[in-house]
Amino acid sequence: MTSTATRLLAAAAWIAAAVTLALPAMRSDASFNSVTANPANAIAADGPENYLALYSQATDPAGLTGYAVKRLSSPSVPAATGTSDTLGVALGGFKNQGATVISRVLTLQALSPLPSGASPLTVTASLAADPVSGKQPLTAASFSNVDGSGVGPTATLAAGAKRQVNVTVRTQPNSVFPGNNVLHTAMLTLTVRYPGYTGSFLSYEVPVSVWDGNGAGP
């Protein structure tokens, strides 16, 4: 290669580098994480487990009993199993049942200590129908103290405070729930909020199944 060609290539490389440095930095608006921030203590990857724990009878750290049982199961077993994001509920058989309140389906407890600035917690419940059948066997969800008092639509929790979750089941009329051995799995969503945060990201989704048929069902 001649010295003239070498000088030309070097000059071209210098010009390209200068143009690249002059270009504005490209910004991507893509978000790959759901992130929420505690106003007093930023948390890079937040989640409901940083604020609240869910318990079934088998996982209750205080050994609390009296949790709801799977209806018509023999031998009788608790309806809820697991803890926090692995918790699920099988309420059992409710063929042609009018509105029935099921107490202490699960419990929830605020962590202690809570993150700085995150007290008190407010927990709300919402219900979604079975996405396959389109049916909703749960007509209400409520919170109460573990002695059953103070029933309400929300729970306000200081650090370490514990509440139970109750649901109402209804499998009538027969035109909607014909009792032909179908398992309906509704979704109970428990959403955590605290002062300064009002979003819906901090949520547990708990599947709750109801057997519309004979026996306890699966």
PyMOL commands that set and color helices and strands:
alter all, ss='L'
color gray80, all
select helices_A, chain A and resi 3-22+48-50+57-59+84-86
alter helices_A, ss='H'
color red, helices_A
select strands_A, chain A and resi 52-55+80-81+88-93+100-110+121-128+138-144+154-157+162-169+182-193+203-212
alter strands_A, ss='S'
color yellow, strands_A
deselect
rebuild
show_as cartoon
